[in-house]
């Protein structure tokens, strides 16, 4: 367990009529003694989008090397789409620790989060 993931989301509640957006900050810290290779997968489903058009629902961030004691930060905007339902719209973050290449996964951490959408 060398990689630690923390998230911060602001605001938790967005307005569909005003086309607000939610900002997600992801911080990944290497608490081990060896450099780590990792990837972060963000899946929003059909209730949220990763761009203003609402067409992008999946993105993978690859980090070739996270040095010991160092932190990588990722900033993502989440947008409501016309298919969003009033209420909670879930999304999933998956952090994968990899061996030498990105093909083999050493450890997987999954976080289920949501954005509250109101009229």
Secondary structure by P-SEA (a helix, b strand, c coil): ccbbbbbbbcccccccccbbbbbbbbbbbbcccbbbbbbbbbbbcccccccccccccbbbbbbccccccbbbbbbbbbbbcccccccbbbbbbbbbbbccccccccbbbbbbbbbbbcc
